[in-house]
Every structure is written in C-alpha cells, then in structure tokens.
C-alpha cells in the first residue's frame, strides 16, 4: 500500500468510494468532491493498493474557524491554506478493505502533516459509534455538534489539538 495526494483525475473513483461509505443523504456528491479537489487537492490523502486502486481516502480543508459546520462541506472556497485548523470532512474506506488498519494509516499521516504545517489541531464530526475510534488518535469529544446536522443524524464534534 502507498499513499499519495489526490487530484481531479481521481474524481470518479473518490465519488464511488464516498457513496459506498455513506447513505445518500450524508454522502458528498460528485460535484462537491470535484470542488474540493479543485480548491485543495493537497488536503486529499489517498491510500492505494499495489495496482493503484484507491481503497481509502481522507480529506478536508484548512480554516481559521474553529468549529466544523455544514456550510464548510458545501463551500470549498472557504479553504484558507494559512488557517489554524485542519478540518476532516471524511475518512472513507471501501467496505471490503475495512478493519485492516488502512483508515488508521491515513489518519496518522494526515495528523502528522497537519502538525508539521503548524496547525493548531484537527477537527471532525462523527456519529456516536465512532467516538471511541477517534479517541484512539487523541481526539476529544466536545459533544453534539451545533453546526453539523447533515443527513438528519446526530454528529459529535471531535478535536485533536497540538
């Protein structure tokens, strides 16, 4: 397995992975992913198998806004490369490749990169069932997110400060 940055050529593959990981009302649409890849491809980290197939990816933009909101998912132009906080909009792994440490590999690399870039930390939202998973990386549960209600489910904001 090897990691690499994303680019617009990955759009179809990333959109297919996203739709396999989230219900339609929660998944980013292909057009949203396209906007993200156009604005901040350097903040897409992909894990590929030996054939080059993308099996997992993580993405999100950088901002000075400390809390993740639904608006951020829709507006890639809010990205500020000099921002203090690295947001995570998704950590997606193809179902047949789950529980093999791939998401952990990507998360560790993403966190390391954010820290080396001088960010204050990383912010994400997750469903209750994944709180323990993210706590293993040093994220702290800040409770129910006030700014994210995508898909009509309860999201918890998690923060990893450096």
Phi and psi in radians as a Rosetta constraint file:
Dihedral C 1 N 2 CA 2 C 2 CIRCULARHARMONIC -2.444 0.35
Dihedral N 2 CA 2 C 2 N 3 CIRCULARHARMONIC 2.615 0.35
Dihedral C 2 N 3 CA 3 C 3 CIRCULARHARMONIC -1.829 0.35
Dihedral N 3 CA 3 C 3 N 4 CIRCULARHARMONIC 2.719 0.35
Dihedral C 3 N 4 CA 4 C 4 CIRCULARHARMONIC -2.757 0.35
Dihedral N 4 CA 4 C 4 N 5 CIRCULARHARMONIC 2.904 0.35
Dihedral C 4 N 5 CA 5 C 5 CIRCULARHARMONIC -1.350 0.35
Dihedral N 5 CA 5 C 5 N 6 CIRCULARHARMONIC 2.735 0.35
Dihedral C 5 N 6 CA 6 C 6 CIRCULARHARMONIC -1.486 0.35
Dihedral N 6 CA 6 C 6 N 7 CIRCULARHARMONIC 2.874 0.35
Dihedral C 6 N 7 CA 7 C 7 CIRCULARHARMONIC -2.670 0.35
Dihedral N 7 CA 7 C 7 N 8 CIRCULARHARMONIC 2.980 0.35
Dihedral C 7 N 8 CA 8 C 8 CIRCULARHARMONIC -1.060 0.35
Dihedral N 8 CA 8 C 8 N 9 CIRCULARHARMONIC -0.435 0.35
Dihedral C 8 N 9 CA 9 C 9 CIRCULARHARMONIC -1.142 0.35
Dihedral N 9 CA 9 C 9 N 10 CIRCULARHARMONIC -0.313 0.35
Dihedral C 9 N 10 CA 10 C 10 CIRCULARHARMONIC -1.526 0.35
Dihedral N 10 CA 10 C 10 N 11 CIRCULARHARMONIC -0.037 0.35
Dihedral C 10 N 11 CA 11 C 11 CIRCULARHARMONIC -0.908 0.35
Dihedral N 11 CA 11 C 11 N 12 CIRCULARHARMONIC -0.918 0.35
Dihedral C 11 N 12 CA 12 C 12 CIRCULARHARMONIC -1.065 0.35
Dihedral N 12 CA 12 C 12 N 13 CIRCULARHARMONIC -0.774 0.35
Dihedral C 12 N 13 CA 13 C 13 CIRCULARHARMONIC -1.149 0.35
Dihedral N 13 CA 13 C 13 N 14 CIRCULARHARMONIC -0.736 0.35
Dihedral C 13 N 14 CA 14 C 14 CIRCULARHARMONIC -1.159 0.35
Dihedral N 14 CA 14 C 14 N 15 CIRCULARHARMONIC -0.711 0.35
Dihedral C 14 N 15 CA 15 C 15 CIRCULARHARMONIC -1.108 0.35
Dihedral N 15 CA 15 C 15 N 16 CIRCULARHARMONIC -0.676 0.35
Dihedral C 15 N 16 CA 16 C 16 CIRCULARHARMONIC -1.158 0.35
Dihedral N 16 CA 16 C 16 N 17 CIRCULARHARMONIC -0.728 0.35
Dihedral C 16 N 17 CA 17 C 17 CIRCULARHARMONIC -1.122 0.35
Dihedral N 17 CA 17 C 17 N 18 CIRCULARHARMONIC -0.794 0.35
Dihedral C 17 N 18 CA 18 C 18 CIRCULARHARMONIC -0.993 0.35
Dihedral N 18 CA 18 C 18 N 19 CIRCULARHARMONIC -0.771 0.35
Dihedral C 18 N 19 CA 19 C 19 CIRCULARHARMONIC -1.249 0.35
Dihedral N 19 CA 19 C 19 N 20 CIRCULARHARMONIC -0.337 0.35
Dihedral C 19 N 20 CA 20 C 20 CIRCULARHARMONIC -1.471 0.35
Dihedral N 20 CA 20 C 20 N 21 CIRCULARHARMONIC -0.234 0.35
Dihedral C 20 N 21 CA 21 C 21 CIRCULARHARMONIC -1.791 0.35
Dihedral N 21 CA 21 C 21 N 22 CIRCULARHARMONIC -0.384 0.35
Dihedral C 21 N 22 CA 22 C 22 CIRCULARHARMONIC -2.339 0.35
Dihedral N 22 CA 22 C 22 N 23 CIRCULARHARMONIC 2.597 0.35
Dihedral C 22 N 23 CA 23 C 23 CIRCULARHARMONIC -1.089 0.35
Dihedral N 23 CA 23 C 23 N 24 CIRCULARHARMONIC 2.729 0.35
Dihedral C 23 N 24 CA 24 C 24 CIRCULARHARMONIC -0.917 0.35
Dihedral N 24 CA 24 C 24 N 25 CIRCULARHARMONIC -0.638 0.35
Dihedral C 24 N 25 CA 25 C 25 CIRCULARHARMONIC -1.315 0.35
Dihedral N 25 CA 25 C 25 N 26 CIRCULARHARMONIC -0.167 0.35
Dihedral C 25 N 26 CA 26 C 26 CIRCULARHARMONIC -1.971 0.35
Dihedral N 26 CA 26 C 26 N 27 CIRCULARHARMONIC -0.375 0.35
Dihedral C 26 N 27 CA 27 C 27 CIRCULARHARMONIC -1.316 0.35
Dihedral N 27 CA 27 C 27 N 28 CIRCULARHARMONIC 2.467 0.35
Dihedral C 27 N 28 CA 28 C 28 CIRCULARHARMONIC -1.191 0.35
Dihedral N 28 CA 28 C 28 N 29 CIRCULARHARMONIC 2.383 0.35
Dihedral C 28 N 29 CA 29 C 29 CIRCULARHARMONIC -1.386 0.35
Dihedral N 29 CA 29 C 29 N 30 CIRCULARHARMONIC 2.807 0.35
Dihedral C 29 N 30 CA 30 C 30 CIRCULARHARMONIC -0.962 0.35
Dihedral N 30 CA 30 C 30 N 31 CIRCULARHARMONIC -0.711 0.35
Dihedral C 30 N 31 CA 31 C 31 CIRCULARHARMONIC -1.116 0.35
Dihedral N 31 CA 31 C 31 N 32 CIRCULARHARMONIC -0.633 0.35
Dihedral C 31 N 32 CA 32 C 32 CIRCULARHARMONIC -1.156 0.35
Dihedral N 32 CA 32 C 32 N 33 CIRCULARHARMONIC -0.788 0.35
Dihedral C 32 N 33 CA 33 C 33 CIRCULARHARMONIC -1.083 0.35
Dihedral N 33 CA 33 C 33 N 34 CIRCULARHARMONIC -0.693 0.35
Dihedral C 33 N 34 CA 34 C 34 CIRCULARHARMONIC -1.026 0.35
Dihedral N 34 CA 34 C 34 N 35 CIRCULARHARMONIC -0.837 0.35
Dihedral C 34 N 35 CA 35 C 35 CIRCULARHARMONIC -1.034 0.35
Dihedral N 35 CA 35 C 35 N 36 CIRCULARHARMONIC -0.686 0.35
Dihedral C 35 N 36 CA 36 C 36 CIRCULARHARMONIC -1.148 0.35
Dihedral N 36 CA 36 C 36 N 37 CIRCULARHARMONIC -0.795 0.35
Dihedral C 36 N 37 CA 37 C 37 CIRCULARHARMONIC -1.110 0.35
Dihedral N 37 CA 37 C 37 N 38 CIRCULARHARMONIC -0.569 0.35
Dihedral C 37 N 38 CA 38 C 38 CIRCULARHARMONIC -1.277 0.35
Dihedral N 38 CA 38 C 38 N 39 CIRCULARHARMONIC -0.597 0.35
Dihedral C 38 N 39 CA 39 C 39 CIRCULARHARMONIC -1.582 0.35
Dihedral N 39 CA 39 C 39 N 40 CIRCULARHARMONIC -0.641 0.35
Dihedral C 39 N 40 CA 40 C 40 CIRCULARHARMONIC -2.575 0.35
Dihedral N 40 CA 40 C 40 N 41 CIRCULARHARMONIC 1.077 0.35
Dihedral C 40 N 41 CA 41 C 41 CIRCULARHARMONIC -1.074 0.35
Dihedral N 41 CA 41 C 41 N 42 CIRCULARHARMONIC -0.473 0.35
Dihedral C 41 N 42 CA 42 C 42 CIRCULARHARMONIC -1.193 0.35
Dihedral N 42 CA 42 C 42 N 43 CIRCULARHARMONIC -0.167 0.35
Dihedral C 42 N 43 CA 43 C 43 CIRCULARHARMONIC -1.924 0.35
Dihedral N 43 CA 43 C 43 N 44 CIRCULARHARMONIC 0.438 0.35
Dihedral C 43 N 44 CA 44 C 44 CIRCULARHARMONIC -1.982 0.35
Dihedral N 44 CA 44 C 44 N 45 CIRCULARHARMONIC 2.083 0.35
Dihedral C 44 N 45 CA 45 C 45 CIRCULARHARMONIC -1.994 0.35
Dihedral N 45 CA 45 C 45 N 46 CIRCULARHARMONIC 2.166 0.35
Dihedral C 45 N 46 CA 46 C 46 CIRCULARHARMONIC -1.985 0.35
Dihedral N 46 CA 46 C 46 N 47 CIRCULARHARMONIC 2.520 0.35
Dihedral C 46 N 47 CA 47 C 47 CIRCULARHARMONIC -1.968 0.35
Dihedral N 47 CA 47 C 47 N 48 CIRCULARHARMONIC 2.181 0.35
Dihedral C 47 N 48 CA 48 C 48 CIRCULARHARMONIC -2.061 0.35
Dihedral N 48 CA 48 C 48 N 49 CIRCULARHARMONIC 2.600 0.35
Dihedral C 48 N 49 CA 49 C 49 CIRCULARHARMONIC -1.412 0.35
Dihedral N 49 CA 49 C 49 N 50 CIRCULARHARMONIC -3.089 0.35
Dihedral C 49 N 50 CA 50 C 50 CIRCULARHARMONIC -1.110 0.35
Dihedral N 50 CA 50 C 50 N 51 CIRCULARHARMONIC -0.404 0.35
Dihedral C 50 N 51 CA 51 C 51 CIRCULARHARMONIC -1.502 0.35
Dihedral N 51 CA 51 C 51 N 52 CIRCULARHARMONIC -0.122 0.35
Dihedral C 51 N 52 CA 52 C 52 CIRCULARHARMONIC 1.695 0.35
Dihedral N 52 CA 52 C 52 N 53 CIRCULARHARMONIC -0.035 0.35
Dihedral C 52 N 53 CA 53 C 53 CIRCULARHARMONIC -1.200 0.35
Dihedral N 53 CA 53 C 53 N 54 CIRCULARHARMONIC 2.310 0.35
Dihedral C 53 N 54 CA 54 C 54 CIRCULARHARMONIC -1.320 0.35
Dihedral N 54 CA 54 C 54 N 55 CIRCULARHARMONIC 2.189 0.35
Dihedral C 54 N 55 CA 55 C 55 CIRCULARHARMONIC -1.964 0.35
Dihedral N 55 CA 55 C 55 N 56 CIRCULARHARMONIC -0.303 0.35
Dihedral C 55 N 56 CA 56 C 56 CIRCULARHARMONIC -2.795 0.35
Dihedral N 56 CA 56 C 56 N 57 CIRCULARHARMONIC 2.611 0.35
Dihedral C 56 N 57 CA 57 C 57 CIRCULARHARMONIC -2.674 0.35
Dihedral N 57 CA 57 C 57 N 58 CIRCULARHARMONIC 2.770 0.35
Dihedral C 57 N 58 CA 58 C 58 CIRCULARHARMONIC -2.345 0.35
Dihedral N 58 CA 58 C 58 N 59 CIRCULARHARMONIC 2.506 0.35
Dihedral C 58 N 59 CA 59 C 59 CIRCULARHARMONIC -2.701 0.35
Dihedral N 59 CA 59 C 59 N 60 CIRCULARHARMONIC 2.814 0.35
Dihedral C 59 N 60 CA 60 C 60 CIRCULARHARMONIC 2.906 0.35
Dihedral N 60 CA 60 C 60 N 61 CIRCULARHARMONIC 2.781 0.35
Dihedral C 60 N 61 CA 61 C 61 CIRCULARHARMONIC -1.763 0.35
Dihedral N 61 CA 61 C 61 N 62 CIRCULARHARMONIC 3.119 0.35
Dihedral C 61 N 62 CA 62 C 62 CIRCULARHARMONIC -1.953 0.35
Dihedral N 62 CA 62 C 62 N 63 CIRCULARHARMONIC 2.473 0.35
Dihedral C 62 N 63 CA 63 C 63 CIRCULARHARMONIC -2.710 0.35
Dihedral N 63 CA 63 C 63 N 64 CIRCULARHARMONIC 2.850 0.35
Dihedral C 63 N 64 CA 64 C 64 CIRCULARHARMONIC -1.586 0.35
Dihedral N 64 CA 64 C 64 N 65 CIRCULARHARMONIC -0.141 0.35
Dihedral C 64 N 65 CA 65 C 65 CIRCULARHARMONIC -1.311 0.35
Dihedral N 65 CA 65 C 65 N 66 CIRCULARHARMONIC 2.171 0.35
Dihedral C 65 N 66 CA 66 C 66 CIRCULARHARMONIC -1.388 0.35
Dihedral N 66 CA 66 C 66 N 67 CIRCULARHARMONIC -0.294 0.35
Dihedral C 66 N 67 CA 67 C 67 CIRCULARHARMONIC -2.050 0.35
Dihedral N 67 CA 67 C 67 N 68 CIRCULARHARMONIC 2.458 0.35
Dihedral C 67 N 68 CA 68 C 68 CIRCULARHARMONIC -1.367 0.35
Dihedral N 68 CA 68 C 68 N 69 CIRCULARHARMONIC 2.299 0.35
Dihedral C 68 N 69 CA 69 C 69 CIRCULARHARMONIC -2.211 0.35
Dihedral N 69 CA 69 C 69 N 70 CIRCULARHARMONIC 2.771 0.35
Dihedral C 69 N 70 CA 70 C 70 CIRCULARHARMONIC -1.047 0.35
Dihedral N 70 CA 70 C 70 N 71 CIRCULARHARMONIC -0.550 0.35
Dihedral C 70 N 71 CA 71 C 71 CIRCULARHARMONIC -0.993 0.35
Dihedral N 71 CA 71 C 71 N 72 CIRCULARHARMONIC -0.608 0.35
Dihedral C 71 N 72 CA 72 C 72 CIRCULARHARMONIC -1.098 0.35
Dihedral N 72 CA 72 C 72 N 73 CIRCULARHARMONIC -0.614 0.35
Dihedral C 72 N 73 CA 73 C 73 CIRCULARHARMONIC -1.123 0.35
Dihedral N 73 CA 73 C 73 N 74 CIRCULARHARMONIC -0.564 0.35
Dihedral C 73 N 74 CA 74 C 74 CIRCULARHARMONIC -1.596 0.35
Dihedral N 74 CA 74 C 74 N 75 CIRCULARHARMONIC -0.333 0.35
Dihedral C 74 N 75 CA 75 C 75 CIRCULARHARMONIC -2.180 0.35
Dihedral N 75 CA 75 C 75 N 76 CIRCULARHARMONIC 1.432 0.35
Dihedral C 75 N 76 CA 76 C 76 CIRCULARHARMONIC -1.062 0.35
Dihedral N 76 CA 76 C 76 N 77 CIRCULARHARMONIC -0.369 0.35
Dihedral C 76 N 77 CA 77 C 77 CIRCULARHARMONIC -1.182 0.35
Dihedral N 77 CA 77 C 77 N 78 CIRCULARHARMONIC -0.167 0.35
Dihedral C 77 N 78 CA 78 C 78 CIRCULARHARMONIC -1.312 0.35
Dihedral N 78 CA 78 C 78 N 79 CIRCULARHARMONIC -0.165 0.35
Dihedral C 78 N 79 CA 79 C 79 CIRCULARHARMONIC -1.036 0.35
Dihedral N 79 CA 79 C 79 N 80 CIRCULARHARMONIC 2.336 0.35
Dihedral C 79 N 80 CA 80 C 80 CIRCULARHARMONIC -2.304 0.35
Dihedral N 80 CA 80 C 80 N 81 CIRCULARHARMONIC 1.781 0.35
Dihedral C 80 N 81 CA 81 C 81 CIRCULARHARMONIC -0.971 0.35
Dihedral N 81 CA 81 C 81 N 82 CIRCULARHARMONIC -0.427 0.35
Dihedral C 81 N 82 CA 82 C 82 CIRCULARHARMONIC -1.637 0.35
Dihedral N 82 CA 82 C 82 N 83 CIRCULARHARMONIC 0.124 0.35
Dihedral C 82 N 83 CA 83 C 83 CIRCULARHARMONIC -1.132 0.35
Dihedral N 83 CA 83 C 83 N 84 CIRCULARHARMONIC 2.807 0.35
Dihedral C 83 N 84 CA 84 C 84 CIRCULARHARMONIC -1.450 0.35
Dihedral N 84 CA 84 C 84 N 85 CIRCULARHARMONIC -0.460 0.35
Dihedral C 84 N 85 CA 85 C 85 CIRCULARHARMONIC -2.058 0.35
Dihedral N 85 CA 85 C 85 N 86 CIRCULARHARMONIC 2.225 0.35
Dihedral C 85 N 86 CA 86 C 86 CIRCULARHARMONIC -1.537 0.35
Dihedral N 86 CA 86 C 86 N 87 CIRCULARHARMONIC 2.076 0.35
Dihedral C 86 N 87 CA 87 C 87 CIRCULARHARMONIC -1.567 0.35
Dihedral N 87 CA 87 C 87 N 88 CIRCULARHARMONIC 2.654 0.35
Dihedral C 87 N 88 CA 88 C 88 CIRCULARHARMONIC -2.068 0.35
Dihedral N 88 CA 88 C 88 N 89 CIRCULARHARMONIC 2.091 0.35
Dihedral C 88 N 89 CA 89 C 89 CIRCULARHARMONIC -1.656 0.35
Dihedral N 89 CA 89 C 89 N 90 CIRCULARHARMONIC -0.347 0.35
Dihedral C 89 N 90 CA 90 C 90 CIRCULARHARMONIC -2.992 0.35
Dihedral N 90 CA 90 C 90 N 91 CIRCULARHARMONIC 2.526 0.35
Dihedral C 90 N 91 CA 91 C 91 CIRCULARHARMONIC -2.239 0.35
Dihedral N 91 CA 91 C 91 N 92 CIRCULARHARMONIC 1.750 0.35
Dihedral C 91 N 92 CA 92 C 92 CIRCULARHARMONIC -1.988 0.35
Dihedral N 92 CA 92 C 92 N 93 CIRCULARHARMONIC 2.325 0.35
Dihedral C 92 N 93 CA 93 C 93 CIRCULARHARMONIC -2.310 0.35
Dihedral N 93 CA 93 C 93 N 94 CIRCULARHARMONIC 2.307 0.35
Dihedral C 93 N 94 CA 94 C 94 CIRCULARHARMONIC -0.918 0.35
Dihedral N 94 CA 94 C 94 N 95 CIRCULARHARMONIC 2.395 0.35
Dihedral C 94 N 95 CA 95 C 95 CIRCULARHARMONIC -0.900 0.35
Dihedral N 95 CA 95 C 95 N 96 CIRCULARHARMONIC -0.689 0.35
Dihedral C 95 N 96 CA 96 C 96 CIRCULARHARMONIC -1.290 0.35
Dihedral N 96 CA 96 C 96 N 97 CIRCULARHARMONIC -0.110 0.35
Dihedral C 96 N 97 CA 97 C 97 CIRCULARHARMONIC -1.965 0.35
Dihedral N 97 CA 97 C 97 N 98 CIRCULARHARMONIC 0.112 0.35
Dihedral C 97 N 98 CA 98 C 98 CIRCULARHARMONIC -1.277 0.35
Dihedral N 98 CA 98 C 98 N 99 CIRCULARHARMONIC 2.824 0.35
Dihedral C 98 N 99 CA 99 C 99 CIRCULARHARMONIC 1.097 0.35
Dihedral N 99 CA 99 C 99 N 100 CIRCULARHARMONIC 0.575 0.35
Dihedral C 99 N 100 CA 100 C 100 CIRCULARHARMONIC -2.186 0.35
Dihedral N 100 CA 100 C 100 N 101 CIRCULARHARMONIC 0.128 0.35
Dihedral C 100 N 101 CA 101 C 101 CIRCULARHARMONIC 1.565 0.35
Dihedral N 101 CA 101 C 101 N 102 CIRCULARHARMONIC 0.065 0.35
Dihedral C 101 N 102 CA 102 C 102 CIRCULARHARMONIC -1.183 0.35
Dihedral N 102 CA 102 C 102 N 103 CIRCULARHARMONIC -0.763 0.35
Dihedral C 102 N 103 CA 103 C 103 CIRCULARHARMONIC -1.095 0.35
Dihedral N 103 CA 103 C 103 N 104 CIRCULARHARMONIC -0.679 0.35
Dihedral C 103 N 104 CA 104 C 104 CIRCULARHARMONIC -1.091 0.35
Dihedral N 104 CA 104 C 104 N 105 CIRCULARHARMONIC -0.755 0.35
Dihedral C 104 N 105 CA 105 C 105 CIRCULARHARMONIC -1.015 0.35
Dihedral N 105 CA 105 C 105 N 106 CIRCULARHARMONIC -0.857 0.35
Dihedral C 105 N 106 CA 106 C 106 CIRCULARHARMONIC -1.123 0.35
Dihedral N 106 CA 106 C 106 N 107 CIRCULARHARMONIC -0.776 0.35
Dihedral C 106 N 107 CA 107 C 107 CIRCULARHARMONIC -1.063 0.35
Dihedral N 107 CA 107 C 107 N 108 CIRCULARHARMONIC -0.792 0.35
Dihedral C 107 N 108 CA 108 C 108 CIRCULARHARMONIC -1.062 0.35
Dihedral N 108 CA 108 C 108 N 109 CIRCULARHARMONIC -0.728 0.35
Dihedral C 108 N 109 CA 109 C 109 CIRCULARHARMONIC -1.194 0.35
Dihedral N 109 CA 109 C 109 N 110 CIRCULARHARMONIC -0.721 0.35
Dihedral C 109 N 110 CA 110 C 110 CIRCULARHARMONIC -1.095 0.35
Dihedral N 110 CA 110 C 110 N 111 CIRCULARHARMONIC -0.779 0.35
Dihedral C 110 N 111 CA 111 C 111 CIRCULARHARMONIC -1.096 0.35
Dihedral N 111 CA 111 C 111 N 112 CIRCULARHARMONIC -0.769 0.35
Dihedral C 111 N 112 CA 112 C 112 CIRCULARHARMONIC -1.064 0.35
Dihedral N 112 CA 112 C 112 N 113 CIRCULARHARMONIC -0.733 0.35
Dihedral C 112 N 113 CA 113 C 113 CIRCULARHARMONIC -1.132 0.35
Dihedral N 113 CA 113 C 113 N 114 CIRCULARHARMONIC -0.816 0.35
Dihedral C 113 N 114 CA 114 C 114 CIRCULARHARMONIC -1.035 0.35
Dihedral N 114 CA 114 C 114 N 115 CIRCULARHARMONIC -0.743 0.35
Dihedral C 114 N 115 CA 115 C 115 CIRCULARHARMONIC -1.127 0.35
Dihedral N 115 CA 115 C 115 N 116 CIRCULARHARMONIC -0.777 0.35
Dihedral C 115 N 116 CA 116 C 116 CIRCULARHARMONIC -1.183 0.35
Dihedral N 116 CA 116 C 116 N 117 CIRCULARHARMONIC -0.375 0.35
Dihedral C 116 N 117 CA 117 C 117 CIRCULARHARMONIC -1.488 0.35
Dihedral N 117 CA 117 C 117 N 118 CIRCULARHARMONIC 0.015 0.35
Dihedral C 117 N 118 CA 118 C 118 CIRCULARHARMONIC 1.430 0.35
Dihedral N 118 CA 118 C 118 N 119 CIRCULARHARMONIC 0.353 0.35
Dihedral C 118 N 119 CA 119 C 119 CIRCULARHARMONIC -1.212 0.35
Dihedral N 119 CA 119 C 119 N 120 CIRCULARHARMONIC 2.721 0.35
Dihedral C 119 N 120 CA 120 C 120 CIRCULARHARMONIC -1.290 0.35
Dihedral N 120 CA 120 C 120 N 121 CIRCULARHARMONIC -0.466 0.35
Dihedral C 120 N 121 CA 121 C 121 CIRCULARHARMONIC 2.934 0.35
Dihedral N 121 CA 121 C 121 N 122 CIRCULARHARMONIC -2.924 0.35
Dihedral C 121 N 122 CA 122 C 122 CIRCULARHARMONIC -2.270 0.35
Dihedral N 122 CA 122 C 122 N 123 CIRCULARHARMONIC 2.432 0.35
Dihedral C 122 N 123 CA 123 C 123 CIRCULARHARMONIC -2.212 0.35
Dihedral N 123 CA 123 C 123 N 124 CIRCULARHARMONIC 2.457 0.35
Dihedral C 123 N 124 CA 124 C 124 CIRCULARHARMONIC -2.580 0.35
Dihedral N 124 CA 124 C 124 N 125 CIRCULARHARMONIC 2.935 0.35
Dihedral C 124 N 125 CA 125 C 125 CIRCULARHARMONIC -2.145 0.35
Dihedral N 125 CA 125 C 125 N 126 CIRCULARHARMONIC 2.605 0.35
Dihedral C 125 N 126 CA 126 C 126 CIRCULARHARMONIC -2.607 0.35
Dihedral N 126 CA 126 C 126 N 127 CIRCULARHARMONIC 2.890 0.35
Dihedral C 126 N 127 CA 127 C 127 CIRCULARHARMONIC -1.375 0.35
Dihedral N 127 CA 127 C 127 N 128 CIRCULARHARMONIC 2.800 0.35
Dihedral C 127 N 128 CA 128 C 128 CIRCULARHARMONIC -0.949 0.35
Dihedral N 128 CA 128 C 128 N 129 CIRCULARHARMONIC -0.662 0.35
Dihedral C 128 N 129 CA 129 C 129 CIRCULARHARMONIC -1.101 0.35
Dihedral N 129 CA 129 C 129 N 130 CIRCULARHARMONIC -0.346 0.35
Dihedral C 129 N 130 CA 130 C 130 CIRCULARHARMONIC -1.794 0.35
Dihedral N 130 CA 130 C 130 N 131 CIRCULARHARMONIC 0.025 0.35
Dihedral C 130 N 131 CA 131 C 131 CIRCULARHARMONIC -0.976 0.35
Dihedral N 131 CA 131 C 131 N 132 CIRCULARHARMONIC -0.844 0.35
Dihedral C 131 N 132 CA 132 C 132 CIRCULARHARMONIC -1.057 0.35
Dihedral N 132 CA 132 C 132 N 133 CIRCULARHARMONIC -0.672 0.35
Dihedral C 132 N 133 CA 133 C 133 CIRCULARHARMONIC -1.021 0.35
Dihedral N 133 CA 133 C 133 N 134 CIRCULARHARMONIC -0.854 0.35
Dihedral C 133 N 134 CA 134 C 134 CIRCULARHARMONIC -1.277 0.35
Dihedral N 134 CA 134 C 134 N 135 CIRCULARHARMONIC -0.501 0.35
Dihedral C 134 N 135 CA 135 C 135 CIRCULARHARMONIC -1.074 0.35
Dihedral N 135 CA 135 C 135 N 136 CIRCULARHARMONIC -0.512 0.35
Dihedral C 135 N 136 CA 136 C 136 CIRCULARHARMONIC -1.094 0.35
Dihedral N 136 CA 136 C 136 N 137 CIRCULARHARMONIC -0.365 0.35
Dihedral C 136 N 137 CA 137 C 137 CIRCULARHARMONIC -1.696 0.35
Dihedral N 137 CA 137 C 137 N 138 CIRCULARHARMONIC 0.114 0.35
Dihedral C 137 N 138 CA 138 C 138 CIRCULARHARMONIC 1.626 0.35
Dihedral N 138 CA 138 C 138 N 139 CIRCULARHARMONIC 0.123 0.35
Dihedral C 138 N 139 CA 139 C 139 CIRCULARHARMONIC -1.272 0.35
Dihedral N 139 CA 139 C 139 N 140 CIRCULARHARMONIC 2.537 0.35
Dihedral C 139 N 140 CA 140 C 140 CIRCULARHARMONIC -1.936 0.35
Dihedral N 140 CA 140 C 140 N 141 CIRCULARHARMONIC 2.296 0.35
Dihedral C 140 N 141 CA 141 C 141 CIRCULARHARMONIC -1.308 0.35
Dihedral N 141 CA 141 C 141 N 142 CIRCULARHARMONIC 2.090 0.35
Dihedral C 141 N 142 CA 142 C 142 CIRCULARHARMONIC -1.714 0.35
Dihedral N 142 CA 142 C 142 N 143 CIRCULARHARMONIC 0.133 0.35
Dihedral C 142 N 143 CA 143 C 143 CIRCULARHARMONIC 1.694 0.35
Dihedral N 143 CA 143 C 143 N 144 CIRCULARHARMONIC -3.026 0.35
Dihedral C 143 N 144 CA 144 C 144 CIRCULARHARMONIC -1.069 0.35
Dihedral N 144 CA 144 C 144 N 145 CIRCULARHARMONIC 2.280 0.35
Dihedral C 144 N 145 CA 145 C 145 CIRCULARHARMONIC -1.184 0.35
Dihedral N 145 CA 145 C 145 N 146 CIRCULARHARMONIC 2.308 0.35
Dihedral C 145 N 146 CA 146 C 146 CIRCULARHARMONIC -1.521 0.35
Dihedral N 146 CA 146 C 146 N 147 CIRCULARHARMONIC -0.330 0.35
Dihedral C 146 N 147 CA 147 C 147 CIRCULARHARMONIC -1.830 0.35
Dihedral N 147 CA 147 C 147 N 148 CIRCULARHARMONIC -0.054 0.35
Dihedral C 147 N 148 CA 148 C 148 CIRCULARHARMONIC -2.289 0.35
Dihedral N 148 CA 148 C 148 N 149 CIRCULARHARMONIC 2.111 0.35
Dihedral C 148 N 149 CA 149 C 149 CIRCULARHARMONIC -2.349 0.35
Dihedral N 149 CA 149 C 149 N 150 CIRCULARHARMONIC 0.337 0.35
Dihedral C 149 N 150 CA 150 C 150 CIRCULARHARMONIC -0.892 0.35
Dihedral N 150 CA 150 C 150 N 151 CIRCULARHARMONIC 2.370 0.35
Dihedral C 150 N 151 CA 151 C 151 CIRCULARHARMONIC 1.274 0.35
Dihedral N 151 CA 151 C 151 N 152 CIRCULARHARMONIC 0.096 0.35
Dihedral C 151 N 152 CA 152 C 152 CIRCULARHARMONIC 1.206 0.35
Dihedral N 152 CA 152 C 152 N 153 CIRCULARHARMONIC 0.399 0.35
Dihedral C 152 N 153 CA 153 C 153 CIRCULARHARMONIC -1.953 0.35
Dihedral N 153 CA 153 C 153 N 154 CIRCULARHARMONIC 2.922 0.35
Dihedral C 153 N 154 CA 154 C 154 CIRCULARHARMONIC -1.492 0.35
Dihedral N 154 CA 154 C 154 N 155 CIRCULARHARMONIC 2.187 0.35
Dihedral C 154 N 155 CA 155 C 155 CIRCULARHARMONIC -1.963 0.35
Dihedral N 155 CA 155 C 155 N 156 CIRCULARHARMONIC 2.497 0.35
Dihedral C 155 N 156 CA 156 C 156 CIRCULARHARMONIC -1.917 0.35
Dihedral N 156 CA 156 C 156 N 157 CIRCULARHARMONIC 2.310 0.35
Dihedral C 156 N 157 CA 157 C 157 CIRCULARHARMONIC -1.477 0.35
Dihedral N 157 CA 157 C 157 N 158 CIRCULARHARMONIC 2.330 0.35
Dihedral C 157 N 158 CA 158 C 158 CIRCULARHARMONIC -2.164 0.35
Dihedral N 158 CA 158 C 158 N 159 CIRCULARHARMONIC 2.474 0.35
Dihedral C 158 N 159 CA 159 C 159 CIRCULARHARMONIC -2.341 0.35
Dihedral N 159 CA 159 C 159 N 160 CIRCULARHARMONIC 2.364 0.35
Dihedral C 159 N 160 CA 160 C 160 CIRCULARHARMONIC -2.052 0.35
Dihedral N 160 CA 160 C 160 N 161 CIRCULARHARMONIC 1.917 0.35
Dihedral C 160 N 161 CA 161 C 161 CIRCULARHARMONIC -1.644 0.35
Dihedral N 161 CA 161 C 161 N 162 CIRCULARHARMONIC 2.597 0.35
